Amino acid sequence: MRGPAGRTGSRRAELVALYGRALRDALVDPLTGLGNPRAFQGEFARQVEDARRHESSLSLILLDLDDLKRVNDELGHAGGDALLAAMGHLLGSGARRGDRAFRVGGDEFVVLMPRTDLGTASLVAKRLLA
């Protein structure tokens, strides 16, 4: 039988798990698994400050899906959601290590690429679009 100390430790672990879940829910887009607009704002501010402090580059790719409304009209919202989820998977798995992808609007996505110059960012964007 566990005493008060054991229950306190168990309760603490439960609270830590609940906090982690609440934080994830606050910062992750549930459809795509990418960071949401709130996560983007915080990460963008951190990355800009880091780039200034270290005098390094920071690149950003903004992607907008064309004709999402048409997909929703023709295939229903489940079809549109499937397209958004696939885009989230593509950006999440196709970005380089250190890059961060976010869904910032209904059909808008951003990829932050720290310490990346324009030429490299252009190559990454072309690869993602291919």
MINUSE-577602 format. One line per field, with one value per atom (N, C-alpha, C, O, CB): chain; y, x, z; atom name; residue number from 1. Coordinates in nm, 3 decimals. Each point is the difference from the previous one (the first is absolute). Glycine has a CB too. Example, Ala and Ser with C-alpha at 12.3 -4.5 7.8 and 13.67 -1.06 7.14 Angstrom:
chaine	A:A:A:A:A:A:A:A:A:A
c2	-0.569:0.119:0.120:-0.002:-0.115:0.222:0.119:0.109:0.111:-0.174
c1	1.319:-0.089:0.090:0.104:-0.293:0.154:0.082:-0.077:0.051:0.067
c3	0.780:0.000:0.000:0.066:0.059:-0.197:0.006:0.073:0.017:-0.232
atome	N:CA:C:O:CB:N:CA:C:O:CB
num	1:1:1:1:1:2:2:2:2:2
! end
This chain:
chaine	A:A:A:A:A:A:A:A:A:A:A:A:A:A:A:A:A:A:A:A:A:A:A:A:A:A:A:A:A:A:A:A:A:A:A:A:A:A:A:A:A:A:A:A:A:A:A:A:A:A:A:A:A:A:A:A:A:A:A:A:A:A:A:A:A:A:A:A:A:A:A:A:A:A:A:A:A:A:A:A:A:A:A:A:A:A:A:A:A:A:A:A:A:A:A:A:A:A:A:A:A:A:A:A:A:A:A:A:A:A:A:A:A:A:A:A:A:A:A:A:A:A:A:A:A:A:A:A:A:A:A:A:A:A:A:A:A:A:A:A:A:A:A:A:A:A:A:A:A:A:A:A:A:A:A:A:A:A:A:A:A:A:A:A:A:A:A:A:A:A:A:A:A:A:A:A:A:A:A:A:A:A:A:A:A:A:A:A:A:A:A:A:A:A:A:A:A:A:A:A:A:A:A:A:A:A:A:A:A:A:A:A:A:A:A:A:A:A:A:A:A:A:A:A:A:A:A:A:A:A:A:A:A:A:A:A:A:A:A:A:A:A:A:A:A:A:A:A:A:A:A:A:A:A:A:A:A:A:A:A:A:A:A:A:A:A:A:A:A:A:A:A:A:A:A:A:A:A:A:A:A:A:A:A:A:A:A:A:A:A:A:A:A:A:A:A:A:A:A:A:A:A:A:A:A:A:A:A:A:A:A:A:A:A:A:A:A:A:A:A:A:A:A:A:A:A:A:A:A:A:A:A:A:A:A:A:A:A:A:A:A:A:A:A:A:A:A:A:A:A:A:A:A:A:A:A:A:A:A:A:A:A:A:A:A:A:A:A:A:A:A:A:A:A:A:A:A:A:A:A:A:A:A:A:A:A:A:A:A:A:A:A:A:A:A:A:A:A:A:A:A:A:A:A:A:A:A:A:A:A:A:A:A:A:A:A:A:A:A:A:A:A:A:A:A:A:A:A:A:A:A:A:A:A:A:A:A:A:A:A:A:A:A:A:A:A:A:A:A:A:A:A:A:A:A:A:A:A:A:A:A:A:A:A:A:A:A:A:A:A:A:A:A:A:A:A:A:A:A:A:A:A:A:A:A:A:A:A:A:A:A:A:A:A:A:A:A:A:A:A:A:A:A:A:A:A:A:A:A:A:A:A:A:A:A:A:A:A:A:A:A:A:A:A:A:A:A:A:A:A:A:A:A:A:A:A:A:A:A:A:A:A:A:A:A:A:A:A:A:A:A:A:A:A:A:A:A:A:A:A:A:A:A:A:A:A:A:A:A:A:A:A:A:A:A:A:A:A:A:A:A:A:A:A:A:A:A:A:A:A:A:A:A:A:A:A:A:A:A:A:A:A:A:A:A:A:A:A:A:A:A:A:A:A:A:A:A:A:A:A:A:A:A:A:A:A:A:A:A:A:A:A:A:A:A:A:A:A:A:A:A:A:A:A:A:A:A:A:A:A
c2	-0.118:0.118:0.125:0.008:-0.133:0.220:0.121:0.102:0.017:-0.061:0.111:0.104:0.133:0.007:-0.130:0.231:0.134:0.042:0.067:-0.009:-0.096:0.038:-0.066:0.065:-0.038:-0.152:-0.069:0.061:0.013:-0.220:0.244:0.064:0.137:0.039:-0.161:0.194:0.131:-0.013:0.078:0.006:-0.182:-0.021:-0.039:0.047:-0.115:-0.016:-0.043:0.119:0.016:-0.248:0.313:0.118:0.100:0.061:-0.092:0.047:0.092:-0.047:0.081:-0.022:-0.188:-0.055:0.022:0.032:-0.204:0.156:0.022:0.147:0.029:-0.218:0.281:0.143:0.039:0.081:-0.036:-0.103:0.028:-0.049:0.068:-0.088:-0.097:-0.053:0.088:0.027:-0.259:0.277:0.088:0.134:0.053:-0.162:0.162:0.126:-0.018:0.085:-0.019:-0.177:-0.027:-0.010:0.051:-0.169:0.052:-0.012:0.137:0.030:-0.265:0.318:0.133:0.088:0.075:-0.097:0.012:0.078:-0.043:0.085:-0.057:-0.158:-0.052:0.048:0.044:-0.248:0.196:0.043:0.149:0.043:-0.224:0.260:0.144:0.039:0.109:-0.080:-0.115:0.039:-0.085:0.032:0.048:-0.187:-0.090:-0.002:-0.014:-0.127:0.154:-0.010:-0.147:-0.085:0.286:-0.232:-0.141:-0.072:-0.123:0.186:0.008:-0.063:-0.041:-0.107:0.241:-0.046:-0.024:-0.050:-0.060:0.236:-0.153:-0.034:0.102:-0.018:-0.220:0.344:0.106:0.103:-0.001:-0.036:0.126:0.110:0.087:0.010:-0.013:0.065:0.087:0.146:0.026:-0.190:0.258:0.141:0.051:0.076:-0.040:-0.077:0.042:-0.053:0.072:-0.067:-0.130:-0.058:0.072:0.027:-0.251:0.257:0.071:0.135:0.037:-0.155:0.194:0.132:-0.006:0.078:-0.005:-0.166:-0.014:-0.045:0.056:-0.108:-0.047:-0.051:0.103:0.014:-0.246:0.305:0.103:0.108:0.041:-0.086:0.089:0.102:-0.053:0.072:0.021:-0.218:-0.059:-0.009:0.031:-0.162:0.088:-0.017:0.134:0.009:-0.217:0.310:0.133:0.050:0.052:-0.001:-0.065:0.043:-0.078:0.059:0.001:-0.190:-0.082:0.042:0.009:-0.200:0.218:0.044:0.133:0.020:-0.142:0.214:0.129:-0.020:0.056:0.059:-0.193:-0.020:-0.064:0.040:-0.064:-0.073:-0.072:0.050:-0.056:-0.141:0.304:0.058:-0.108:-0.011:0.192:-0.259:-0.108:0.023:0.088:-0.249:0.083:0.016:-0.081:-0.094:0.132:0.001:-0.070:0.010:0.110:-0.060:-0.163:-0.001:-0.052:-0.074:0.040:0.073:-0.038:-0.033:0.077:0.069:-0.258:-0.036:0.010:-0.058:-0.096:0.225:0.009:-0.074:0.032:0.192:-0.323:-0.082:0.017:0.001:-0.168:0.181:0.013:-0.103:-0.002:0.251:-0.335:-0.100:0.067:0.070:-0.253:0.162:0.055:-0.091:-0.122:0.229:-0.046:-0.071:-0.094:-0.100:0.117:0.014:-0.083:0.005:-0.101:0.142:0.075:0.011:-0.095:-0.065:0.306:-0.248:-0.090:-0.146:-0.079:0.245:-0.202:-0.136:-0.028:-0.106:0.113:0.089:-0.016:-0.013:-0.080:0.212:-0.053:-0.005:-0.133:-0.056:0.305:-0.300:-0.123:-0.127:-0.099:0.225:-0.125:-0.122:0.008:-0.095:0.057:0.152:0.020:0.042:-0.005:-0.165:0.211:0.047:-0.112:0.027:0.145:-0.295:-0.111:-0.007:-0.030:-0.097:0.154:0.002:0.115:-0.017:-0.088:0.221:0.115:-0.024:0.034:0.115:-0.210:-0.032:-0.100:0.011:0.032:-0.139:-0.099:0.069:-0.034:-0.146:0.278:0.075:0.080:0.001:0.012:0.053:0.078:-0.090:0.034:0.133:-0.282:-0.094:-0.052:-0.014:-0.053:0.040:-0.046:0.108:-0.029:-0.120:0.274:0.111:0.012:0.023:0.098:-0.138:0.003:-0.109:0.022:0.073:-0.215:-0.111:0.030:-0.024:-0.137:0.212:0.034:0.101:-0.019:-0.025:0.151:0.103:-0.050:0.032:0.143:-0.253:-0.051:-0.098:-0.001:0.035:-0.117:-0.102:0.047:-0.053:-0.122:0.273:0.044:0.114:0.029:-0.103:0.140:0.109:-0.056:-0.115:0.261:-0.065:-0.043:0.003:0.066:0.020:-0.159:0.003:0.144:0.069:-0.308:0.284:0.137:0.095:0.106:-0.151:0.010:0.083:-0.031:-0.110:0.114:0.093:-0.019:0.040:0.108:-0.068:-0.125:0.026:0.031:-0.055:-0.097:0.240:0.045:0.013:0.030:0.091:-0.143:0.036:0.129:0.001:-0.247:0.354:0.131:0.054:0.103:-0.058:-0.112:0.041:-0.121:-0.112:0.348:-0.214:-0.110:-0.084:-0.123:0.259:-0.070:-0.072:0.058:-0.013:-0.042:0.119:0.066:-0.069:-0.033:0.251:-0.239:-0.068:0.084:0.073:-0.299:0.213:0.069:-0.101:-0.086:0.307:-0.209:-0.078:0.101:0.081:-0.281:0.195:0.082:-0.078:-0.116:0.238:-0.056:-0.066:0.084:0.090:-0.199:0.081:0.077:-0.026:-0.108:0.100:0.112:-0.008:-0.051:-0.082:0.042:0.090:-0.043:0.123:0.093:-0.300:0.207:0.113:-0.016:-0.103:0.131:0.075:0.003:-0.112:-0.061:0.308:-0.275:-0.105:-0.137:-0.075:0.208:-0.164:-0.129:-0.006:-0.103:0.084:0.130:0.004:-0.023:-0.068:0.225:-0.101:-0.019:-0.147:-0.052:0.287:-0.300:-0.143:-0.085:-0.091:0.128:-0.006:-0.074:0.021:-0.095:0.119:0.100:0.030:-0.076:-0.056:0.283:-0.230:-0.073:-0.149:-0.065:0.238:-0.228:-0.142:-0.029:-0.100:0.085:0.100:-0.021:0.010:-0.076:0.167:0.002:0.017:-0.111:-0.027:0.272:-0.309:-0.109:-0.118:-0.103:0.179
c1	0.083:-0.083:0.088:0.098:-0.281:0.147:0.081:-0.046:-0.119:0.158:0.061:-0.030:-0.019:-0.004:0.133:-0.140:-0.019:0.110:-0.027:-0.093:0.245:0.111:-0.016:0.025:0.126:-0.191:-0.020:-0.112:0.010:0.074:-0.191:-0.112:0.041:-0.044:-0.120:0.247:0.045:0.085:-0.015:0.010:0.093:0.084:-0.083:0.025:0.162:-0.285:-0.089:-0.081:-0.019:0.007:-0.035:-0.081:0.084:-0.048:-0.093:0.267:0.089:0.022:-0.006:0.120:-0.089:0.019:-0.124:0.010:0.148:-0.273:-0.126:-0.013:-0.042:-0.065:0.142:-0.008:0.101:-0.031:-0.045:0.196:0.100:-0.051:0.016:0.170:-0.247:-0.055:-0.113:-0.008:0.070:-0.149:-0.111:0.052:-0.052:-0.095:0.250:0.060:0.059:-0.018:0.068:0.020:0.058:-0.106:0.018:0.169:-0.298:-0.110:-0.062:-0.031:-0.014:0.025:-0.057:0.092:-0.046:-0.074:0.250:0.095:-0.001:0.000:0.142:-0.144:-0.006:-0.129:0.003:0.133:-0.248:-0.127:0.001:-0.066:-0.050:0.189:0.004:0.091:-0.016:-0.028:0.139:0.100:0.004:0.074:0.055:-0.208:0.004:-0.135:-0.105:0.279:-0.168:-0.120:-0.042:0.077:-0.010:-0.189:-0.038:-0.016:0.012:-0.124:0.085:-0.022:0.131:0.010:-0.219:0.309:0.126:0.113:0.096:-0.166:0.057:0.109:0.112:0.100:-0.158:0.044:0.101:-0.030:-0.106:0.140:0.062:-0.025:-0.113:-0.019:0.260:-0.316:-0.111:0.046:0.117:-0.283:0.077:0.042:0.066:0.097:-0.282:0.136:0.061:0.143:0.090:-0.318:0.248:0.135:0.091:0.116:-0.212:0.043:0.079:0.044:0.117:-0.241:0.033:0.035:0.114:0.094:-0.331:0.227:0.105:0.132:0.105:-0.279:0.169:0.123:0.062:0.122:-0.213:0.009:0.052:0.073:0.110:-0.297:0.128:0.066:0.133:0.100:-0.325:0.228:0.126:0.104:0.117:-0.247:0.087:0.094:0.056:0.118:-0.241:0.039:0.047:0.102:0.105:-0.326:0.192:0.094:0.131:0.108:-0.301:0.186:0.120:0.082:0.122:-0.241:0.051:0.070:0.070:0.112:-0.280:0.103:0.063:0.121:0.107:-0.329:0.203:0.106:0.124:0.112:-0.288:0.156:0.112:0.035:0.086:-0.153:-0.001:0.022:-0.005:0.088:0.052:-0.246:-0.019:-0.129:-0.079:0.204:-0.143:-0.118:-0.118:0.017:0.132:-0.265:-0.124:-0.089:-0.029:0.046:-0.058:-0.088:-0.137:-0.016:0.214:-0.296:-0.138:-0.065:0.012:-0.025:-0.054:-0.078:-0.147:-0.041:0.225:-0.262:-0.144:-0.067:0.022:-0.003:-0.100:-0.070:-0.150:-0.050:0.240:-0.260:-0.145:-0.056:0.036:-0.027:-0.098:-0.061:-0.105:-0.088:0.128:-0.030:-0.098:-0.123:0.012:0.172:-0.298:-0.126:-0.045:-0.067:0.125:-0.024:-0.048:-0.153:-0.064:0.279:-0.272:-0.147:-0.061:-0.101:0.118:0.044:-0.050:0.008:-0.091:0.161:0.040:0.015:-0.111:-0.062:0.313:-0.275:-0.107:-0.137:-0.083:0.219:-0.158:-0.129:-0.019:-0.110:0.118:0.099:-0.012:0.011:-0.067:0.163:-0.013:0.024:-0.051:0.012:0.187:-0.256:-0.045:0.116:0.117:-0.298:0.146:0.104:0.096:0.115:-0.274:0.114:0.090:0.111:0.115:-0.304:0.156:0.101:0.097:0.121:-0.285:0.112:0.086:0.090:0.118:-0.291:0.116:0.080:0.111:0.112:-0.312:0.169:0.101:0.113:0.117:-0.294:0.143:0.102:0.087:0.122:-0.275:0.091:0.075:0.091:0.115:-0.300:0.133:0.080:0.119:0.110:-0.316:0.183:0.108:0.107:0.120:-0.281:0.117:0.095:0.080:0.121:-0.275:0.087:0.070:0.104:0.111:-0.314:0.168:0.095:0.118:0.115:-0.303:0.160:0.105:0.097:0.122:-0.280:0.105:0.086:0.074:0.117:-0.273:0.087:0.063:0.111:0.102:-0.316:0.195:0.101:0.099:0.110:-0.276:0.127:0.086:0.093:0.093:-0.270:0.152:0.087:0.131:0.007:-0.206:0.303:0.130:0.003:-0.082:0.191:-0.014:0.016:0.028:0.082:0.008:-0.158:0.016:-0.104:-0.025:0.265:-0.302:-0.108:-0.127:-0.016:0.123:-0.197:-0.126:-0.115:0.003:0.108:-0.211:-0.116:-0.121:-0.016:0.108:-0.178:-0.119:-0.117:0.019:0.125:-0.263:-0.122:-0.049:-0.039:-0.023:0.065:-0.030:-0.137:-0.043:0.285:-0.309:-0.134:-0.071:0.051:0.027:-0.198:-0.078:0.075:0.000:-0.199:0.264:0.076:0.140:0.062:-0.276:0.264:0.130:0.098:-0.034:-0.076:0.231:0.104:0.128:0.023:-0.126:0.184:0.129:0.106:-0.024:-0.086:0.226:0.117:0.107:0.042:-0.099:0.103:0.110:0.130:0.009:-0.161:0.251:0.128:0.113:0.051:-0.143:0.132:0.109:0.133:0.026:-0.147:0.203:0.135:-0.002:0.083:0.008:-0.188:-0.017:-0.003:-0.077:-0.050:0.211:0.002:-0.110:-0.067:0.315:-0.264:-0.107:0.014:-0.100:0.083:0.138:0.021:-0.043:-0.068:0.257:-0.148:-0.038:-0.150:-0.064:0.290:-0.283:-0.145:-0.076:-0.102:0.137:0.014:-0.065:0.005:-0.099:0.161:0.051:0.010:-0.095:-0.063:0.302:-0.248:-0.091:-0.145:-0.077:0.239:-0.197:-0.137:-0.032:-0.109:0.124:0.077:-0.023:-0.017:-0.084:0.216:-0.052:-0.012:-0.135:-0.063:0.311:-0.292:-0.129:-0.115:-0.097:0.194:-0.088:-0.106:-0.004:-0.104:0.124:0.095:0.004:-0.078:-0.009:0.234
c3	0.000:0.000:0.000:0.074:0.047:-0.204:-0.011:0.103:0.026:-0.271:0.301:0.097:-0.068:-0.123:0.296:-0.095:-0.056:-0.096:-0.100:0.307:-0.178:-0.089:-0.137:-0.102:0.302:-0.203:-0.128:-0.080:-0.122:0.225:-0.036:-0.071:-0.054:-0.108:0.256:-0.073:-0.045:-0.126:-0.094:0.331:-0.239:-0.118:-0.120:-0.111:0.258:-0.126:-0.108:-0.051:-0.121:0.220:-0.008:-0.036:-0.079:-0.096:0.302:-0.165:-0.069:-0.144:-0.093:0.311:-0.237:-0.134:-0.086:-0.119:0.213:-0.034:-0.073:-0.041:-0.112:0.239:-0.037:-0.031:-0.109:-0.088:0.324:-0.232:-0.103:-0.136:-0.101:0.273:-0.174:-0.126:-0.051:-0.120:0.192:0.016:-0.040:-0.053:-0.098:0.269:-0.106:-0.046:-0.140:-0.087:0.325:-0.259:-0.131:-0.108:-0.111:0.223:-0.080:-0.096:-0.029:-0.115:0.198:0.021:-0.020:-0.083:-0.087:0.306:-0.194:-0.078:-0.146:-0.089:0.293:-0.228:-0.137:-0.068:-0.115:0.182:0.004:-0.058:-0.032:-0.095:0.223:-0.051:-0.020:-0.117:-0.055:0.298:-0.281:-0.098:-0.127:-0.093:0.284:-0.196:-0.116:-0.071:0.063:0.052:-0.246:-0.082:-0.002:-0.043:-0.101:0.191:0.012:-0.134:-0.005:0.215:-0.316:-0.130:-0.067:-0.059:0.035:0.034:-0.072:0.090:-0.048:-0.110:0.287:0.092:0.000:0.070:-0.104:-0.044:-0.004:0.108:0.060:-0.308:0.270:0.091:-0.053:-0.122:0.195:0.018:-0.038:-0.003:0.025:0.076:-0.129:-0.008:0.129:-0.007:-0.153:0.275:0.127:0.011:0.043:0.065:-0.146:0.003:-0.099:0.030:0.037:-0.185:-0.100:0.053:-0.013:-0.169:0.242:0.049:0.102:-0.007:-0.032:0.131:0.101:-0.060:0.032:0.133:-0.253:-0.061:-0.093:-0.004:0.019:-0.089:-0.091:0.079:-0.038:-0.124:0.272:0.084:0.053:0.000:0.065:-0.021:0.050:-0.110:0.021:0.149:-0.290:-0.110:-0.049:-0.034:-0.031:0.060:-0.040:0.101:-0.039:-0.074:0.240:0.104:-0.010:0.014:0.136:-0.173:-0.014:-0.122:0.007:0.104:-0.222:-0.121:0.023:-0.047:-0.094:0.211:0.032:0.091:-0.024:0.000:0.128:0.100:-0.063:0.031:0.148:-0.267:-0.060:-0.140:-0.068:0.202:-0.175:-0.133:-0.108:-0.085:0.188:-0.097:-0.096:-0.079:0.034:0.115:-0.251:-0.085:0.055:0.078:-0.277:0.157:0.031:-0.124:-0.047:0.299:-0.303:-0.116:0.039:0.097:-0.250:0.075:0.025:-0.134:-0.096:0.306:-0.215:-0.119:0.039:0.100:-0.193:0.015:0.020:-0.114:-0.117:0.238:-0.086:-0.100:0.020:0.112:-0.120:-0.102:0.003:-0.097:-0.118:0.177:-0.011:-0.088:-0.088:0.050:0.121:-0.298:-0.093:-0.004:0.010:-0.147:0.122:-0.025:0.111:-0.027:-0.209:0.361:0.110:0.007:0.030:0.098:-0.155:0.002:-0.104:0.027:0.049:-0.193:-0.104:0.044:-0.025:-0.149:0.240:0.052:0.101:-0.003:-0.033:0.126:0.099:-0.067:0.042:0.121:-0.268:-0.071:-0.072:-0.001:-0.026:-0.034:-0.080:0.083:-0.030:-0.159:0.292:0.078:0.144:0.076:-0.218:0.176:0.138:0.088:-0.040:0.007:0.153:0.092:0.039:0.035:0.050:-0.088:0.030:-0.105:0.033:0.077:-0.236:-0.106:0.018:-0.018:-0.136:0.191:0.027:0.119:-0.001:-0.095:0.200:0.119:-0.035:0.051:0.095:-0.232:-0.040:-0.076:0.018:-0.030:-0.073:-0.073:0.096:-0.012:-0.187:0.295:0.099:0.083:0.027:-0.019:0.033:0.079:-0.082:0.052:0.078:-0.259:-0.086:-0.016:-0.001:-0.121:0.110:-0.009:0.129:-0.003:-0.157:0.272:0.129:0.009:0.048:0.057:-0.152:0.001:-0.092:0.037:0.012:-0.167:-0.095:0.061:-0.007:-0.184:0.249:0.057:0.124:0.021:-0.110:0.170:0.120:-0.028:0.068:0.048:-0.217:-0.031:-0.107:-0.010:0.072:-0.143:-0.109:0.034:-0.074:-0.074:0.261:0.040:0.052:0.044:0.010:-0.059:0.049:0.153:0.064:-0.275:0.267:0.146:0.043:-0.061:0.064:0.098:0.046:-0.055:0.059:-0.039:-0.132:-0.055:0.078:0.053:-0.284:0.238:0.070:-0.090:-0.060:0.282:-0.233:-0.085:0.087:0.110:-0.289:0.130:0.072:-0.096:-0.118:0.287:-0.118:-0.073:0.064:0.117:-0.174:-0.019:0.057:-0.041:0.052:-0.052:-0.091:-0.042:-0.056:0.005:-0.054:-0.003:-0.053:-0.100:0.009:0.029:-0.134:-0.103:-0.015:-0.106:-0.013:0.224:-0.005:0.094:0.114:-0.172:0.008:0.075:-0.006:-0.096:0.046:0.153:0.006:0.041:0.085:-0.026:-0.121:0.044:0.038:-0.083:-0.068:0.276:0.047:-0.015:0.040:0.122:-0.220:-0.024:0.056:-0.067:-0.140:0.331:0.060:-0.070:-0.052:0.270:-0.218:-0.057:-0.145:-0.041:0.272:-0.308:-0.139:-0.089:0.024:0.047:-0.174:-0.093:-0.106:-0.007:0.046:-0.119:-0.099:-0.103:-0.040:0.072:-0.076:-0.100:0.052:-0.070:-0.025:0.217:0.059:0.025:-0.024:0.130:-0.057:0.023:-0.129:-0.001:0.193:-0.301:-0.130:-0.043:-0.053:-0.010:0.085:-0.034:0.085:-0.052:-0.013:0.194:0.088:-0.045:-0.007:0.201:-0.226:-0.045:-0.129:-0.013:0.119:-0.200:-0.124:0.025:-0.062:-0.060:0.214:0.033:0.064:-0.034:0.064:0.061:0.065:-0.099:0.009:0.202:-0.304:-0.098:-0.105:-0.060:0.096:-0.056:-0.098:0.055:-0.066:-0.021
atome	N:CA:C:O:CB:N:CA:C:O:CB:N:CA:C:O:CB:N:CA:C:O:CB:N:CA:C:O:CB:N:CA:C:O:CB:N:CA:C:O:CB:N:CA:C:O:CB:N:CA:C:O:CB:N:CA:C:O:CB:N:CA:C:O:CB:N:CA:C:O:CB:N:CA:C:O:CB:N:CA:C:O:CB:N:CA:C:O:CB:N:CA:C:O:CB:N:CA:C:O:CB:N:CA:C:O:CB:N:CA:C:O:CB:N:CA:C:O:CB:N:CA:C:O:CB:N:CA:C:O:CB:N:CA:C:O:CB:N:CA:C:O:CB:N:CA:C:O:CB:N:CA:C:O:CB:N:CA:C:O:CB:N:CA:C:O:CB:N:CA:C:O:CB:N:CA:C:O:CB:N:CA:C:O:CB:N:CA:C:O:CB:N:CA:C:O:CB:N:CA:C:O:CB:N:CA:C:O:CB:N:CA:C:O:CB:N:CA:C:O:CB:N:CA:C:O:CB:N:CA:C:O:CB:N:CA:C:O:CB:N:CA:C:O:CB:N:CA:C:O:CB:N:CA:C:O:CB:N:CA:C:O:CB:N:CA:C:O:CB:N:CA:C:O:CB:N:CA:C:O:CB:N:CA:C:O:CB:N:CA:C:O:CB:N:CA:C:O:CB:N:CA:C:O:CB:N:CA:C:O:CB:N:CA:C:O:CB:N:CA:C:O:CB:N:CA:C:O:CB:N:CA:C:O:CB:N:CA:C:O:CB:N:CA:C:O:CB:N:CA:C:O:CB:N:CA:C:O:CB:N:CA:C:O:CB:N:CA:C:O:CB:N:CA:C:O:CB:N:CA:C:O:CB:N:CA:C:O:CB:N:CA:C:O:CB:N:CA:C:O:CB:N:CA:C:O:CB:N:CA:C:O:CB:N:CA:C:O:CB:N:CA:C:O:CB:N:CA:C:O:CB:N:CA:C:O:CB:N:CA:C:O:CB:N:CA:C:O:CB:N:CA:C:O:CB:N:CA:C:O:CB:N:CA:C:O:CB:N:CA:C:O:CB:N:CA:C:O:CB:N:CA:C:O:CB:N:CA:C:O:CB:N:CA:C:O:CB:N:CA:C:O:CB:N:CA:C:O:CB:N:CA:C:O:CB:N:CA:C:O:CB:N:CA:C:O:CB:N:CA:C:O:CB:N:CA:C:O:CB:N:CA:C:O:CB:N:CA:C:O:CB:N:CA:C:O:CB:N:CA:C:O:CB:N:CA:C:O:CB:N:CA:C:O:CB:N:CA:C:O:CB:N:CA:C:O:CB:N:CA:C:O:CB:N:CA:C:O:CB:N:CA:C:O:CB:N:CA:C:O:CB:N:CA:C:O:CB:N:CA:C:O:CB:N:CA:C:O:CB:N:CA:C:O:CB:N:CA:C:O:CB:N:CA:C:O:CB:N:CA:C:O:CB:N:CA:C:O:CB:N:CA:C:O:CB:N:CA:C:O:CB:N:CA:C:O:CB:N:CA:C:O:CB:N:CA:C:O:CB:N:CA:C:O:CB:N:CA:C:O:CB:N:CA:C:O:CB:N:CA:C:O:CB:N:CA:C:O:CB:N:CA:C:O:CB:N:CA:C:O:CB:N:CA:C:O:CB:N:CA:C:O:CB:N:CA:C:O:CB:N:CA:C:O:CB:N:CA:C:O:CB:N:CA:C:O:CB:N:CA:C:O:CB:N:CA:C:O:CB
num	1:1:1:1:1:2:2:2:2:2:3:3:3:3:3:4:4:4:4:4:5:5:5:5:5:6:6:6:6:6:7:7:7:7:7:8:8:8:8:8:9:9:9:9:9:10:10:10:10:10:11:11:11:11:11:12:12:12:12:12:13:13:13:13:13:14:14:14:14:14:15:15:15:15:15:16:16:16:16:16:17:17:17:17:17:18:18:18:18:18:19:19:19:19:19:20:20:20:20:20:21:21:21:21:21:22:22:22:22:22:23:23:23:23:23:24:24:24:24:24:25:25:25:25:25:26:26:26:26:26:27:27:27:27:27:28:28:28:28:28:29:29:29:29:29:30:30:30:30:30:31:31:31:31:31:32:32:32:32:32:33:33:33:33:33:34:34:34:34:34:35:35:35:35:35:36:36:36:36:36:37:37:37:37:37:38:38:38:38:38:39:39:39:39:39:40:40:40:40:40:41:41:41:41:41:42:42:42:42:42:43:43:43:43:43:44:44:44:44:44:45:45:45:45:45:46:46:46:46:46:47:47:47:47:47:48:48:48:48:48:49:49:49:49:49:50:50:50:50:50:51:51:51:51:51:52:52:52:52:52:53:53:53:53:53:54:54:54:54:54:55:55:55:55:55:56:56:56:56:56:57:57:57:57:57:58:58:58:58:58:59:59:59:59:59:60:60:60:60:60:61:61:61:61:61:62:62:62:62:62:63:63:63:63:63:64:64:64:64:64:65:65:65:65:65:66:66:66:66:66:67:67:67:67:67:68:68:68:68:68:69:69:69:69:69:70:70:70:70:70:71:71:71:71:71:72:72:72:72:72:73:73:73:73:73:74:74:74:74:74:75:75:75:75:75:76:76:76:76:76:77:77:77:77:77:78:78:78:78:78:79:79:79:79:79:80:80:80:80:80:81:81:81:81:81:82:82:82:82:82:83:83:83:83:83:84:84:84:84:84:85:85:85:85:85:86:86:86:86:86:87:87:87:87:87:88:88:88:88:88:89:89:89:89:89:90:90:90:90:90:91:91:91:91:91:92:92:92:92:92:93:93:93:93:93:94:94:94:94:94:95:95:95:95:95:96:96:96:96:96:97:97:97:97:97:98:98:98:98:98:99:99:99:99:99:100:100:100:100:100:101:101:101:101:101:102:102:102:102:102:103:103:103:103:103:104:104:104:104:104:105:105:105:105:105:106:106:106:106:106:107:107:107:107:107:108:108:108:108:108:109:109:109:109:109:110:110:110:110:110:111:111:111:111:111:112:112:112:112:112:113:113:113:113:113:114:114:114:114:114:115:115:115:115:115:116:116:116:116:116:117:117:117:117:117:118:118:118:118:118:119:119:119:119:119:120:120:120:120:120:121:121:121:121:121:122:122:122:122:122:123:123:123:123:123:124:124:124:124:124:125:125:125:125:125:126:126:126:126:126:127:127:127:127:127:128:128:128:128:128:129:129:129:129:129:130:130:130:130:130
! end
